[in-house]
Every structure is written in C-alpha cells, then in structure tokens.
Amino acid sequence: MEVRVVNVRKEFDRFPALHDVSLDIRSGELIALLGPSGSGKTTLLRLIAGLERPTSGAVFFGEEDASRKTVQERNVGFVFQHYALFRHMTVAENIGFGLKVRKHGRPTDAAIRRRALELLDLVQLSGLARRYPAQLSGGQRQRVALARALAIEPRVLLLDEPFGALDAQVRRDLRRWLRDLHDRTGHTTVFVTHDQEEALELADRVVVMSQGAIEQVGTADDVYDTPNSPFVYSFIGDSSLLPVRLEGGDVWIADRPIGLPATGSPDGEALLCFRPHDIELVEGCSGCIAGTVATSHRFAATRRVELEVGGERRKVEIELPVDHPVAQKSRIAFRPRKWKLFPEAA
C-alpha cells in the first residue's frame, strides 16, 4: 500500500505542529520519521493513522483520500512505545483482540486462535500463548504488541518509538529482528524515532524533521554523507560547526585563510561543517585550523578533544588516536579531510 501525504498542515489551538508537509511512502517500504522532540514526527504518524485529522491537506492510501476515514476504516496496525497490552488477557487473547472486536467479517474463535498462534511463531514467542503480560520481559511484550498489530492484516504498519522503553542491548536485538521481520512480511511500515542510530540501521529511507517541517528525505547514506542543511549535518552523526567567512574562493577564520577552497561559493559569512573523526593533524598553523585544548576524554576506541578556536573561542570537537599525548591548554592544528559549507541565510 502506497501512502501519500499532500500539503498537510496541522494546528493545535492555532499552534502549527506541521507546516505544509508532503511525503510519498512507497509500497513495502520501511521508512523512519526522525527528529528531536517537537519536530512533528509523532503528529505526522498520527495523521497517517487517522488518530488526528489535518487542518488542511490530505492523506492518501493508494488513490483513495483517507483524510476523513477512521483508524478502523484505514485498517492500520499501530504499535505504541509502552505496549498498551491488556493485563487481564493472555498473550493469545491480546493478539486476537483486534479480530475479536471486528464488526464486519469477524473470524471464528478457532480462526482467531489459529492466527494468534501463527503470529506467535512469526515473532519467535511460540509456547507463550497462555502467559499474561506481567510474566513477559519488555522485549517480549513489544513483540506481542507487534503481533497484535499484524493480526488484523493491516494495509500499513505504524510504530511510535517502539523500542523507547527498552534498554540499549534489547533495543539493538529488536532492531535487527524487526528489519528481518519486515523483509519477510513486506508491510508498508512507518516508525517514529529520535534515535539516529536506530533510523540509519533500520530504514530504507529516513525522513529528517525539524520544527514541523521535513528537512531531508533519503537513504542512510544520503542523509549522513550529503546532508542538505546545517540542522541535518548536526543532527545525523557527530559534527563540528564553525562560523567562517568566504572570500576570493577561500575559507577564512578571522583575518587568515585556513587552507580550504570555497570554489564557486559567493563571498560572505558561512558555516563550515565537518565530522570530528574526518580530520588530519598538521604541523604548524599556516593554512589550517588551530585551537586550544579545553577538554579531552575517552570516546570508545578514540579520544574526543574539544578545542577553542579563534578570538571568540568557538568550540569544535575532533577525534584523535586514544594514545595521543594531548594536554590541557596545549595547541593543536588540524584540517578537515571532508567538509561542507553552508552560506549563512540572509
């Protein structure tokens, strides 16, 4: 099932939560809505689900305008962060609940039971049909919630921070499992997350959102390697951003060039963006960036160093080998190997 969001605006008490958002979701695609709190990602998911209605614009399921249809009429499966399982029902009863309350075309009790057992096998929880939610781990409960969403054979599967209540290791395990499950079932799937690692690992495409608008849509490689704005650059992966001046095809900090070309860019103020790991140390300070070490700490297999650069002591981060003899207040000169320039908005 293809889903199209066309020029959607959503207001709450005249406060705009979404601004003229458009998005095409391909049939069978697993897509992530990624952004910080307040970016509009959950609002967009709820509009696709039918839990909210747009102030203006439309949501299409295939060629059908579903904007005024209910959740049941859209036939979507929804998985919440906190499971939302019925405590007084067994695992099998929870999974079959959506089928049991169906007004039209309700299967027989035997068929519902059979479907629940099939799905338990699919989510790798065979043998737990008679248990209650309190007898399950957090990861098992979330698998039950997903099985319940799949029981109704939804046209679209929607997940709102599905792993947010789980610890880091369980999250990693369930991410791999969900990707494998999606590849086997082929549902059109949309999930909301603020976790960039989760989005980059799981999704076919990532929708990066900020302040009620879509900043960029692309594959994990697209949004990480070719971000189209300073926000995307800083939100996806670790980054350092430094105000600079473009003049005569060169990049300047204060009164000197730093050895980076700005070919084809107009003169004026700009933002230099680079990844902390993607730098090289240089001797001396002719045509480079130099800064004073403010802090230094171990970061996995490297050392993360914060430098104060220029008269205004702008702070940037770089990564060095873990055995580098860095000292507080020492000077380090470096040059980015890869970088991107964003002219400052007028």
NORKA-V881342 format. One record per residue. N is the residue number from 0. RES is the residue in one small letter. OMEGA is omega in whole degrees, 0 to 359 (999 if undefined). NEAR is the number of other ideal C-beta (glycine too) atoms within 10 Angstrom. D_LAST is the distance of its C-alpha to the last C-alpha in Angstrom with 1 decimal. Layout:
n & res & omega & near & d_last
N & RES & OMEGA & NEAR & D_LAST
N & RES & OMEGA & NEAR & D_LAST
This chain:
n & res & omega & near & d_last
0 & m & 174 & 18 & 42.0
1 & e & 177 & 16 & 38.5
2 & v & 177 & 24 & 36.0
3 & r & 173 & 16 & 33.1
4 & v & 189 & 21 & 30.6
5 & v & 174 & 16 & 29.1
6 & n & 184 & 12 & 26.2
7 & v & 172 & 23 & 27.5
8 & r & 178 & 15 & 26.2
9 & k & 178 & 22 & 28.1
10 & e & 172 & 14 & 28.2
11 & f & 183 & 11 & 30.5
12 & d & 179 & 4 & 31.4
13 & r & 175 & 6 & 28.3
14 & f & 183 & 8 & 26.1
15 & p & 176 & 15 & 24.3
16 & a & 176 & 21 & 25.3
17 & l & 182 & 27 & 24.2
18 & h & 170 & 15 & 21.5
19 & d & 184 & 14 & 22.7
20 & v & 175 & 23 & 24.0
21 & s & 182 & 12 & 25.8
22 & l & 174 & 20 & 27.9
23 & d & 179 & 14 & 30.9
24 & i & 185 & 22 & 33.5
25 & r & 178 & 13 & 36.3
26 & s & 178 & 13 & 39.9
27 & g & 183 & 15 & 41.2
28 & e & 171 & 18 & 37.8
29 & l & 188 & 22 & 37.1
30 & i & 181 & 22 & 33.5
31 & a & 170 & 27 & 31.7
32 & l & 189 & 28 & 29.2
33 & l & 177 & 28 & 27.5
34 & g & 178 & 27 & 25.2
35 & p & 176 & 12 & 25.3
36 & s & 179 & 7 & 27.1
37 & g & 182 & 13 & 25.5
38 & s & 179 & 25 & 23.6
39 & g & 185 & 23 & 25.9
40 & k & 179 & 28 & 28.1
41 & t & 176 & 21 & 31.4
42 & t & 178 & 23 & 30.6
43 & l & 179 & 28 & 30.0
44 & l & 181 & 20 & 33.3
45 & r & 175 & 19 & 35.2
46 & l & 177 & 23 & 34.0
47 & i & 181 & 24 & 35.4
48 & a & 187 & 19 & 38.5
49 & g & 176 & 22 & 39.1
50 & l & 172 & 16 & 39.0
51 & e & 176 & 17 & 36.2
52 & r & 184 & 12 & 35.5
53 & p & 172 & 21 & 32.2
54 & t & 172 & 15 & 31.0
55 & s & 184 & 12 & 30.0
56 & g & 187 & 17 & 30.1
57 & a & 174 & 14 & 32.9
58 & v & 181 & 24 & 34.4
59 & f & 167 & 15 & 36.7
60 & f & 190 & 22 & 39.5
61 & g & 178 & 12 & 40.4
62 & e & 185 & 7 & 40.7
63 & e & 175 & 12 & 41.5
64 & d & 183 & 13 & 39.2
65 & a & 189 & 21 & 39.9
66 & s & 182 & 18 & 37.5
67 & r & 180 & 11 & 40.4
68 & k & 180 & 16 & 42.8
69 & t & 176 & 11 & 44.0
70 & v & 181 & 14 & 43.8
71 & q & 180 & 14 & 47.4
72 & e & 178 & 12 & 46.9
73 & r & 181 & 20 & 44.0
74 & n & 177 & 18 & 46.3
75 & v & 172 & 25 & 43.7
76 & g & 185 & 24 & 44.7
77 & f & 176 & 22 & 42.7
78 & v & 182 & 23 & 42.9
79 & f & 180 & 17 & 41.7
80 & q & 186 & 17 & 40.9
81 & h & 168 & 13 & 44.0
82 & y & 181 & 21 & 46.5
83 & a & 176 & 13 & 47.7
84 & l & 177 & 22 & 51.2
85 & f & 186 & 13 & 54.3
86 & r & 184 & 8 & 56.2
87 & h & 180 & 9 & 59.6
88 & m & 174 & 14 & 59.3
89 & t & 177 & 18 & 60.2
90 & v & 180 & 26 & 57.8
91 & a & 180 & 21 & 59.4
92 & e & 177 & 19 & 59.3
93 & n & 182 & 25 & 55.6
94 & i & 183 & 31 & 54.8
95 & g & 187 & 26 & 56.9
96 & f & 183 & 18 & 55.7
97 & g & 178 & 20 & 53.3
98 & l & 184 & 21 & 56.2
99 & k & 183 & 13 & 58.7
100 & v & 181 & 9 & 56.9
101 & r & 183 & 13 & 56.0
102 & k & 182 & 6 & 57.3
103 & h & 178 & 5 & 57.9
104 & g & 180 & 6 & 59.3
105 & r & 178 & 12 & 60.0
106 & p & 175 & 15 & 61.7
107 & t & 179 & 9 & 65.0
108 & d & 180 & 11 & 65.2
109 & a & 180 & 8 & 66.5
110 & a & 177 & 12 & 63.6
111 & i & 179 & 21 & 61.1
112 & r & 180 & 17 & 62.8
113 & r & 179 & 13 & 62.9
114 & r & 180 & 20 & 59.1
115 & a & 180 & 24 & 58.4
116 & l & 177 & 16 & 60.5
117 & e & 182 & 14 & 58.8
118 & l & 175 & 21 & 55.4
119 & l & 177 & 20 & 56.7
120 & d & 181 & 12 & 57.8
121 & l & 182 & 16 & 54.4
122 & v & 173 & 21 & 52.5
123 & q & 177 & 12 & 55.2
124 & l & 179 & 19 & 56.8
125 & s & 179 & 11 & 60.2
126 & g & 182 & 10 & 62.9
127 & l & 187 & 18 & 60.8
128 & a & 186 & 16 & 61.4
129 & r & 179 & 10 & 63.5
130 & r & 176 & 15 & 61.4
131 & y & 183 & 16 & 59.3
132 & p & 181 & 19 & 55.7
133 & a & 181 & 8 & 56.7
134 & q & 182 & 12 & 58.7
135 & l & 172 & 18 & 55.7
136 & s & 179 & 10 & 53.0
137 & g & 179 & 16 & 49.3
138 & g & 178 & 18 & 48.7
139 & q & 179 & 19 & 51.8
140 & r & 181 & 21 & 50.7
141 & q & 175 & 29 & 47.4
142 & r & 177 & 26 & 49.4
143 & v & 179 & 26 & 51.6
144 & a & 179 & 25 & 48.6
145 & l & 178 & 24 & 47.3
146 & a & 178 & 26 & 50.9
147 & r & 179 & 27 & 51.0
148 & a & 181 & 22 & 47.8
149 & l & 186 & 22 & 49.2
150 & a & 184 & 22 & 52.6
151 & i & 184 & 17 & 51.6
152 & e & 186 & 11 & 50.4
153 & p & 174 & 19 & 46.9
154 & r & 180 & 18 & 44.9
155 & v & 178 & 22 & 41.8
156 & l & 184 & 22 & 41.8
157 & l & 182 & 28 & 39.1
158 & l & 182 & 26 & 38.8
159 & d & 183 & 21 & 36.9
160 & e & 191 & 19 & 36.5
161 & p & 183 & 24 & 40.1
162 & f & 187 & 24 & 40.6
163 & g & 183 & 16 & 38.8
164 & a & 185 & 15 & 42.1
165 & l & 179 & 18 & 43.7
166 & d & 192 & 10 & 43.9
167 & a & 184 & 9 & 42.1
168 & q & 178 & 9 & 45.1
169 & v & 178 & 16 & 46.0
170 & r & 181 & 19 & 42.4
171 & r & 180 & 15 & 42.5
172 & d & 182 & 13 & 45.9
173 & l & 177 & 21 & 44.9
174 & r & 180 & 19 & 41.8
175 & r & 181 & 11 & 43.9
176 & w & 181 & 16 & 46.5
177 & l & 179 & 23 & 44.1
178 & r & 179 & 16 & 42.7
179 & d & 179 & 11 & 46.3
180 & l & 179 & 20 & 47.2
181 & h & 180 & 20 & 44.4
182 & d & 180 & 10 & 45.5
183 & r & 186 & 9 & 49.0
184 & t & 176 & 12 & 48.3
185 & g & 178 & 11 & 45.4
186 & h & 167 & 22 & 43.9
187 & t & 190 & 22 & 40.4
188 & t & 176 & 26 & 38.9
189 & v & 177 & 26 & 35.7
190 & f & 180 & 25 & 35.3
191 & v & 175 & 25 & 32.9
192 & t & 169 & 23 & 32.2
193 & h & 184 & 17 & 29.9
194 & d & 184 & 16 & 31.7
195 & q & 179 & 20 & 29.8
196 & e & 179 & 13 & 33.1
197 & e & 182 & 22 & 34.8
198 & a & 183 & 25 & 32.3
199 & l & 182 & 18 & 32.2
200 & e & 191 & 14 & 36.0
201 & l & 198 & 24 & 37.0
202 & a & 168 & 24 & 34.7
203 & d & 174 & 16 & 34.8
204 & r & 180 & 19 & 31.1
205 & v & 176 & 26 & 28.6
206 & v & 182 & 24 & 26.2
207 & v & 185 & 27 & 23.5
208 & m & 177 & 28 & 22.3
209 & s & 174 & 19 & 19.9
210 & q & 174 & 15 & 19.7
211 & g & 180 & 22 & 21.7
212 & a & 176 & 15 & 20.0
213 & i & 179 & 22 & 20.9
214 & e & 183 & 21 & 18.6
215 & q & 175 & 20 & 21.0
216 & v & 179 & 18 & 24.7
217 & g & 175 & 17 & 26.9
218 & t & 177 & 13 & 29.8
219 & a & 179 & 18 & 30.0
220 & d & 180 & 10 & 29.5
221 & d & 188 & 17 & 26.4
222 & v & 179 & 28 & 24.5
223 & y & 186 & 17 & 25.8
224 & d & 182 & 14 & 25.6
225 & t & 177 & 12 & 22.6
226 & p & 187 & 23 & 20.2
227 & n & 179 & 16 & 17.2
228 & s & 176 & 16 & 14.7
229 & p & 179 & 18 & 14.8
230 & f & 181 & 19 & 16.7
231 & v & 180 & 23 & 19.3
232 & y & 184 & 23 & 19.7
233 & s & 183 & 15 & 20.4
234 & f & 181 & 22 & 22.5
235 & i & 180 & 22 & 24.7
236 & g & 177 & 17 & 26.8
237 & d & 183 & 14 & 26.4
238 & s & 171 & 19 & 23.4
239 & s & 182 & 24 & 22.0
240 & l & 186 & 16 & 18.3
241 & l & 176 & 22 & 17.5
242 & p & 181 & 14 & 14.5
243 & v & 175 & 25 & 14.9
244 & r & 177 & 18 & 14.0
245 & l & 183 & 20 & 14.5
246 & e & 176 & 13 & 16.7
247 & g & 179 & 8 & 19.4
248 & g & 178 & 12 & 19.5
249 & d & 176 & 19 & 20.1
250 & v & 183 & 22 & 18.6
251 & w & 165 & 17 & 19.0
252 & i & 184 & 21 & 19.5
253 & a & 188 & 11 & 20.0
254 & d & 182 & 8 & 22.2
255 & r & 176 & 12 & 23.5
256 & p & 184 & 19 & 22.8
257 & i & 173 & 23 & 23.9
258 & g & 177 & 15 & 25.5
259 & l & 179 & 20 & 23.0
260 & p & 175 & 11 & 22.0
261 & a & 184 & 21 & 18.5
262 & t & 177 & 6 & 20.1
263 & g & 180 & 7 & 18.1
264 & s & 179 & 16 & 14.7
265 & p & 177 & 8 & 12.6
266 & d & 177 & 14 & 12.6
267 & g & 180 & 11 & 10.0
268 & e & 181 & 12 & 9.5
269 & a & 178 & 22 & 10.5
270 & l & 177 & 18 & 12.9
271 & l & 182 & 23 & 16.5
272 & c & 177 & 21 & 18.6
273 & f & 179 & 24 & 22.3
274 & r & 182 & 21 & 25.5
275 & p & 182 & 20 & 27.8
276 & h & 189 & 15 & 30.8
277 & d & 181 & 15 & 29.3
278 & i & 173 & 22 & 29.5
279 & e & 177 & 10 & 32.2
280 & l & 179 & 13 & 33.6
281 & v & 177 & 16 & 34.0
282 & e & 180 & 7 & 36.4
283 & g & 183 & 8 & 35.1
284 & c & 176 & 16 & 31.5
285 & s & 181 & 12 & 31.0
286 & g & 180 & 14 & 27.9
287 & c & 173 & 21 & 27.4
288 & i & 179 & 27 & 25.8
289 & a & 180 & 17 & 28.3
290 & g & 178 & 23 & 28.6
291 & t & 182 & 14 & 31.2
292 & v & 176 & 17 & 32.8
293 & a & 177 & 15 & 32.2
294 & t & 177 & 12 & 33.9
295 & s & 178 & 17 & 35.8
296 & h & 178 & 8 & 37.4
297 & r & 180 & 9 & 39.2
298 & f & 185 & 16 & 37.2
299 & a & 184 & 8 & 39.7
300 & a & 180 & 8 & 40.9
301 & t & 175 & 15 & 38.3
302 & r & 180 & 17 & 37.1
303 & r & 184 & 18 & 33.6
304 & v & 175 & 23 & 32.4
305 & e & 181 & 17 & 29.6
306 & l & 171 & 26 & 28.4
307 & e & 189 & 16 & 26.7
308 & v & 173 & 21 & 24.6
309 & g & 181 & 16 & 23.6
310 & g & 179 & 9 & 24.1
311 & e & 176 & 10 & 22.0
312 & r & 175 & 11 & 24.2
313 & r & 184 & 16 & 21.6
314 & k & 174 & 15 & 23.7
315 & v & 178 & 23 & 24.1
316 & e & 173 & 19 & 27.1
317 & i & 176 & 26 & 29.3
318 & e & 179 & 19 & 32.6
319 & l & 173 & 20 & 35.7
320 & p & 186 & 11 & 39.3
321 & v & 181 & 12 & 41.1
322 & d & 179 & 7 & 43.6
323 & h & 184 & 14 & 41.1
324 & p & 182 & 7 & 42.4
325 & v & 180 & 15 & 39.2
326 & a & 178 & 10 & 39.8
327 & q & 178 & 9 & 37.9
328 & k & 176 & 8 & 36.1
329 & s & 181 & 13 & 36.7
330 & r & 177 & 11 & 34.2
331 & i & 177 & 22 & 33.0
332 & a & 183 & 17 & 31.2
333 & f & 176 & 22 & 29.8
334 & r & 175 & 16 & 27.6
335 & p & 174 & 24 & 26.1
336 & r & 175 & 11 & 28.1
337 & k & 181 & 10 & 25.5
338 & w & 175 & 18 & 21.8
339 & k & 179 & 19 & 18.5
340 & l & 175 & 16 & 15.1
341 & f & 177 & 17 & 11.9
342 & p & 181 & 14 & 8.8
343 & e & 181 & 13 & 6.4
344 & a & 181 & 7 & 3.8
345 & a & 999 & 5 & 0.0
